Amino acid sequence: MNPQATDRRAPSLTLAVLALGGVAYALLQSLVAPALPDIQKELNTTPSAVAWVLTGYLLSASVATPIVGRLGDMFGKARVLMIVLVILCFGTALAAVASSIGVLIIARVIQGVGGGIFPLAFGIIRDEFPREKVAGAIGLMSALLGIGGGLGIVLAGVIVDNLSYHWLFWLPLVAIVISAVATHFYVPESPIKTPGKINWVAAGLMSLGLAGVLLAVSEGQSWGWLSGKTIGLFVVGLLLLAAWVRTEFRSDEPLVDMNMMRIKGVWTTNLVALLLGVGMYSSFILVPQLVQADPDAAGYGFGSTVTQAGLFMLPSAFFMLFAGAFAGKLEARFGSKPPLMVGTAFTAAAFLLLIVAHDQKLGIYLSSALQGIGIGLAFASLANLIVQNVRQDQTGVATGMNTVMRSLGGAIGGQIAAAILASEIVNQVPSEDAFTIAFVFCFVALLVGLATSLIIPGRPRPDRARGAVATGTEA
């Protein structure tokens, strides 16, 4: 009997396979961050060069994710997912054996293609799952992006302290290989496709524009935020993105339908995603540095090791999983907007607690728990809000762009947070006031996100919802 035929009746098995691949990718996103000093030492390279281990991955993921989502809409989501997992396997194996910084950076760029796992998974769930299971499954998959990120920070120290940085890639590789094999046998191919072709001119403009903006943001601290190189690259990136938008509006077969991006429920949700990305990824930079600071030399911190610093993030990872799984039940009763609002409010409260109580271990643990609940609820809701506002054949590219907005927010937020710390150095370490200012920046960003979430259209009535799905516009 054909496994794919039977597994259409087993959405839980399909979800488990998709979740395994999603967690592996999300782990790869954050595992290397705490280990960068070790990687720099072992490969005998410079801080600016080793930073590309993160920057290259982020650039690749931001560019590849919407393109992969569009390819899935066109040629079949399960088929494209299988190809993406194979590419991710190759990139991860190459990273695991890399003995030079150049090879490791190339491997990380290849790994970034794995960002397409999430929009493809959202599309498969929407196409194949019973309607009553769609919201919960999408919510859990969406939350995995945050869960994996949090777990990566927690596990990195343990792996590097007891093994070597190579195991940061060997361990996820096992999960990716299992996911690829299981996808071949147990993930059914959707009959819902959108015939067409890729607008490669638009893809090129989008890729170069995003790369320019993200590179300027990533390197702004080392180049100087007001240097000609940073400003010039940022302006060129924005001009290329403007040309991309113009091209998409004029195209008969756009890569990303700009009319779709103008839907109120889409652009508002994307803006909230960007601001949530600012908060989550900034915390990955700020909290470990804060708790690892020597209290005798810096006047703050707890002198934690890398492994101990990861434990401060453990409540966040745990509560993300809990909240992501619970979000589906909330969505079924209240719609996706209220959980997003509550999640954004909880995340803002987490930074408020850091502002006033970052000198106490209990305050940081409580903040981590609040952020886990907030990000879990909010990330789960984001994907569902996008899905309910676009046509079924636009699911891949629409959710792909939403994922890009989270990554873009992370890049911007992380670099601004790092710049704030670098702006106030006392005795060769950031001052405590610098951490407070960075926490205030994140808190304000999330308040803007909360205000934006208020204007997202709520759950439409059934007759209006059918009209929205049919036309691809808000009701």
C-alpha positions in Angstrom: 0.0 0.0 0.0 1.2 3.5 -0.8 2.3 5.1 2.5 1.3 8.6 1.3 -2.2 7.4 0.7 -2.6 6.1 4.3 -0.8 9.0 6.0 -3.4 11.5 4.8 -5.4 10.0 7.6 -2.5 10.4 10.1 -1.9 14.2 10.5 -0.1 13.6 13.8 2.6 11.6 12.0 3.0 14.2 9.3 3.2 16.9 12.0 5.9 15.0 13.9 8.0 14.7 10.7 7.6 18.4 9.9 8.4 19.4 13.5 11.6 17.3 13.6 12.9 19.2 10.5 11.8 22.5 11.9 13.5 22.0 15.3 16.7 21.0 13.6 16.8 24.1 11.5 15.9 26.4 14.4 18.7 24.8 16.5 21.2 25.5 13.8 20.0 29.2 13.8 21.2 29.8 17.4 23.5 27.0 18.5 26.6 28.7 17.1 26.0 32.1 18.7 27.4 31.3 22.2 30.2 29.2 20.6 31.6 32.0 18.3 34.6 32.7 20.6 35.5 29.0 20.6 35.1 28.7 16.8 37.3 31.8 16.4 40.0 30.3 18.6 40.0 26.9 17.0 40.0 28.2 13.4 42.6 30.9 14.2 40.5 33.7 12.7 39.3 37.2 13.5 36.1 38.4 15.2 34.9 40.1 12.0 35.5 36.9 10.0 33.8 34.6 12.5 30.8 36.9 12.6 30.0 35.8 9.1 29.2 32.4 10.5 26.0 34.1 11.7 25.7 36.8 9.1 26.0 34.4 6.1 23.4 32.1 7.5 21.0 35.0 8.1 21.4 36.5 4.7 20.9 33.1 3.0 17.8 32.3 5.0 16.2 35.7 4.4 16.7 35.4 0.6 15.9 31.8 0.2 12.8 31.5 2.4 10.2 33.4 0.2 11.7 31.9 -2.9 11.4 28.3 -1.6 7.9 29.1 -0.4 6.9 30.2 -3.9 8.6 27.1 -5.4 6.5 24.9 -3.1 3.3 26.6 -4.2 4.3 26.0 -7.8 5.8 22.5 -7.9 4.5 20.7 -4.8 5.3 21.4 -1.2 6.4 17.9 -0.1 8.7 17.6 -3.2 10.4 20.9 -2.6 10.6 20.2 1.2 12.5 17.0 0.4 15.0 18.9 -1.8 15.4 21.6 0.9 16.2 18.9 3.5 18.8 17.3 1.3 20.5 20.7 0.8 20.3 21.3 4.5 21.9 17.9 5.1 24.7 18.7 2.8 25.4 22.1 4.3 25.3 20.7 7.9 27.7 17.9 7.1 30.0 20.3 5.4 29.9 22.6 8.5 30.6 19.6 10.8 33.8 18.7 9.0 34.9 22.3 8.2 38.5 23.1 9.3 38.7 26.6 7.9 36.6 29.7 8.4 35.9 30.0 4.6 34.5 26.5 4.3 32.4 27.0 7.5 30.9 30.2 6.1 30.1 28.5 2.8 28.4 25.7 4.7 26.3 28.1 6.7 25.1 29.9 3.6 24.0 26.5 2.2 22.3 25.8 5.5 20.3 29.0 5.3 18.2 27.5 2.5 16.6 25.4 5.3 14.5 28.5 6.2 12.1 27.3 3.6 11.1 24.4 5.8 8.6 26.6 7.7 6.5 28.1 4.8 6.5 24.6 3.2 5.3 23.0 6.4 2.6 25.6 6.9 1.3 25.0 3.3 1.3 21.2 3.8 -0.7 21.5 7.1 -3.2 23.9 5.5 -3.6 21.6 2.4 -3.7 18.2 4.1 -4.9 18.5 7.7 -8.6 18.4 8.9 -9.8 22.0 9.4 -10.1 21.6 13.2 -6.5 20.6 13.4 -5.0 23.3 11.2 -4.7 26.1 13.7 -3.1 24.0 16.4 -0.6 22.4 14.0 0.4 25.7 12.4 0.7 27.2 15.9 3.0 24.5 17.1 5.2 24.6 14.0 5.5 28.4 14.2 6.4 28.3 17.9 9.2 25.8 17.0 11.2 28.6 15.5 11.4 30.3 18.9 11.7 27.0 20.8 14.6 25.8 18.8 16.3 29.2 19.1 16.0 29.1 22.8 17.1 25.5 23.1 20.1 26.3 20.9 21.3 28.9 23.4 20.8 26.5 26.3 22.6 23.5 24.6 25.5 25.3 23.0 27.5 25.7 26.2 27.0 22.0 27.2 28.1 20.8 23.7 31.2 23.0 23.4 32.3 22.5 27.0 32.1 18.7 26.8 32.7 17.9 23.1 33.7 20.4 20.4 32.1 23.0 18.1 31.9 20.3 15.4 29.1 18.6 17.4 27.0 21.8 17.1 26.4 20.4 13.5 26.7 16.6 13.9 23.8 16.4 16.4 21.3 18.4 14.3 22.5 16.5 11.2 21.1 13.2 12.7 17.7 14.8 13.1 17.8 16.3 9.6 18.6 12.9 8.0 15.8 11.2 9.9 13.4 14.0 8.9 14.4 13.7 5.2 13.9 10.0 5.1 10.5 10.3 7.0 9.4 13.1 4.6 9.9 10.8 1.6 7.7 8.1 3.1 5.2 9.9 5.3 4.5 13.4 4.0 1.8 13.4 1.3 2.1 15.6 -1.7 -0.6 18.3 -2.0 -2.7 18.4 -5.1 -3.0 22.2 -4.6 -0.4 23.9 -6.9 -0.1 27.2 -8.7 1.2 26.8 -12.2 3.6 29.4 -13.3 7.3 30.4 -13.4 9.7 32.1 -11.1 10.3 35.8 -11.8 14.0 35.6 -11.6 14.5 39.4 -12.1 12.3 40.0 -9.1 14.1 37.3 -7.1 17.5 38.9 -7.9 16.3 42.3 -6.9 14.8 41.0 -3.7 17.9 39.0 -2.9 20.4 41.8 -3.5 18.2 44.3 -1.7 17.8 42.2 1.4 21.4 41.3 1.4 22.4 44.9 1.2 20.2 46.0 4.1 21.1 43.0 6.3 24.8 43.3 5.6 24.7 47.0 6.4 22.9 46.3 9.7 25.2 43.3 10.5 28.4 45.2 9.8 27.3 48.7 11.0 29.0 48.3 14.4 32.4 47.3 13.0 32.3 49.7 10.0 30.7 52.6 11.9 27.0 53.4 11.7 27.7 56.8 10.0 30.5 55.6 7.7 30.0 56.0 4.0 30.2 52.2 3.5 27.4 51.5 5.9 25.1 54.3 4.8 25.9 53.6 1.1 25.1 49.9 1.3 21.9 50.5 3.3 20.7 53.1 0.7 21.6 50.8 -2.2 19.7 47.9 -0.5 16.6 50.1 0.0 16.7 51.2 -3.6 17.0 47.7 -4.9 14.0 46.7 -2.7 12.0 49.6 -4.1 12.9 48.4 -7.6 11.8 44.9 -6.6 8.4 46.1 -5.4 8.0 48.1 -8.6 8.9 45.0 -10.7 6.4 42.9 -8.7 3.5 45.3 -9.3 4.2 45.2 -13.1 4.7 41.5 -13.4 2.0 39.1 -14.7 3.5 36.4 -12.5 5.1 38.1 -9.4 7.3 36.2 -7.1 5.5 37.9 -4.2 2.0 39.3 -4.9 2.3 42.9 -3.7 -1.5 43.2 -3.6 -1.4 40.3 -1.1 1.2 42.2 1.0 -1.1 45.2 1.1 -3.9 43.3 2.8 -4.4 44.9 6.2 -4.2 41.5 8.0 -0.9 40.7 6.2 1.1 43.9 6.6 0.1 44.5 10.2 1.0 40.9 11.1 4.3 41.2 9.3 5.1 44.4 11.3 4.3 42.7 14.6 6.5 39.7 13.5 9.4 42.1 12.8 9.1 43.7 16.3 8.8 40.4 18.1 12.0 39.3 16.2 13.7 42.4 17.7 12.8 41.3 21.2 13.5 37.6 21.0 16.9 37.8 19.2 18.0 40.8 21.3 17.5 38.7 24.4 19.7 36.0 23.0 22.5 38.5 22.9 21.8 40.6 26.0 20.9 38.1 28.7 23.9 35.7 28.3 26.3 38.6 28.3 24.7 40.1 31.3 24.8 36.9 33.5 28.3 36.0 32.4 29.7 39.4 33.5 32.1 39.3 36.5 30.3 41.2 39.3 33.6 42.2 40.9 35.0 43.8 37.7 31.8 45.0 36.1 29.6 45.8 39.1 26.8 43.6 37.8 26.2 40.1 36.5 26.7 36.7 38.2 30.0 35.4 36.7 28.2 32.5 35.0 29.9 30.1 32.6 28.5 29.6 29.0 26.6 26.5 30.2 25.2 28.3 33.3 24.2 31.3 31.1 22.2 28.9 28.9 20.2 27.7 31.9 18.8 31.2 32.4 17.2 30.7 29.0 15.7 27.3 29.8 12.4 28.6 31.2 11.9 30.5 27.9 12.4 27.3 25.8 10.1 25.3 28.1 7.2 27.8 28.1 7.5 28.4 24.4 6.7 24.7 23.8 3.8 24.8 26.3 2.3 28.0 25.0 2.8 27.1 21.3 0.9 23.8 21.8 -1.9 25.6 23.8 -2.3 28.4 21.3 -4.3 26.2 18.9 -7.0 25.8 21.6 -7.1 29.6 22.2 -7.3 30.2 18.5 -10.3 27.8 18.1 -12.2 29.7 20.8 -11.1 33.3 20.4 -9.3 33.6 17.0 -5.6 34.3 16.5 -5.6 38.0 17.3 -6.2 37.8 21.1 -3.3 35.3 21.6 -1.1 37.5 19.6 -2.0 40.5 21.7 -1.5 38.6 24.9 1.8 37.1 23.7 3.2 40.5 22.7 2.1 41.9 26.0 3.8 39.1 27.9 7.0 39.6 25.9 7.0 43.3 26.6 6.5 42.5 30.3 9.5 40.3 30.2 11.7 43.2 29.2 10.1 45.5 31.7 11.1 43.0 34.4 14.7 43.0 33.0 14.7 46.8 33.2 13.9 46.8 36.9 15.2 43.5 38.2 18.2 42.4 36.1 20.3 42.4 39.2 18.5 39.4 40.6 18.7 35.8 39.3 15.0 35.3 40.1 14.1 38.4 38.0 15.9 37.0 35.0 14.4 33.5 35.4 10.9 35.1 35.7 11.6 37.3 32.6 12.7 34.2 30.7 9.4 32.4 31.6 7.3 35.4 30.6 9.2 35.7 27.3 8.7 32.0 26.6 4.9 32.3 27.1 4.8 35.5 25.1 6.8 34.3 22.1 5.1 30.9 22.1 1.7 32.5 21.9 2.7 35.2 19.5 4.7 33.1 17.0 1.9 30.5 16.9 -0.6 33.2 16.1 1.4 35.0 13.5 1.3 32.1 11.0 -2.4 31.5 11.5 -3.2 35.2 10.9 -1.2 35.1 7.7 -2.9 31.9 6.6 -6.4 33.1 7.2 -5.8 36.3 5.2 -4.4 34.8 2.0 -5.6 32.4 -0.7 -4.6 28.8 -0.2 -2.3 28.9 -3.2 -0.4 31.8 -1.6 0.3 30.1 1.7 4.0 29.2 1.0 5.2 32.6 -0.1 3.0 34.6 2.4 4.2 32.6 5.4 7.8 32.7 4.0 7.7 36.5 4.0 6.4 36.5 7.5 9.4 34.3 8.6 11.7 36.7 6.8 10.2 39.6 8.8 11.1 37.8 12.1 14.7 37.2 10.9 15.0 40.8 9.7 13.7 42.0 13.0 16.2 39.8 14.7 19.1 41.1 12.6 18.1 44.7 13.3 17.4 44.3 17.0 20.4 42.2 17.7 22.8 44.7 16.0 21.2 47.7 17.7 21.4 46.0 21.0 25.1 45.2 20.4 25.7 48.8 19.3 24.1 50.1 22.5 26.4 47.9 24.6 29.4 48.9 22.6 28.6 52.6 23.0 29.2 52.6 26.8 32.3 50.6 27.7 33.8 50.9 31.2 36.9 48.9 32.1 36.6 47.0 28.7 33.1 45.8 29.4 29.6 47.4 28.7 28.3 49.4 31.6 25.2 48.4 33.5 23.3 51.4 32.1 24.0 50.2 28.6 22.1 47.0 29.3 19.3 49.0 30.8 19.0 51.2 27.7 19.0 48.1 25.5 16.2 46.5 27.5 14.3 49.8 27.3 14.8 49.8 23.5 13.3 46.2 23.3 10.4 47.2 25.6 9.5 50.1 23.4 9.7 48.0 20.2 7.3 45.5 21.8 4.9 48.2 22.9 4.8 49.4 19.3 4.1 45.8 18.3 1.3 45.6 20.8 -0.3 48.8 19.5 0.0 47.4 15.9 -1.7 44.1 16.9 -4.7 46.1 18.0 -5.5 47.1 14.4 -5.1 43.6 12.9 -8.5 42.5 11.7 -10.1 40.0 14.1 -11.6 36.7 13.3 -14.2 37.2 10.5 -17.6 35.7 10.5 -17.8 32.4 8.6 -19.5 34.0 5.5 -17.0 36.8 5.4 -14.1 34.4 5.9 -15.1 32.5 2.8 -15.1 35.7 0.9 -11.7 36.6 2.1 -10.1 33.3 1.2 -11.7 33.4 -2.2 -10.5 36.9 -3.1 -7.2 37.0 -1.1 -8.2 40.3 0.6 -9.3 41.2 4.1 -13.0 40.9 4.8 
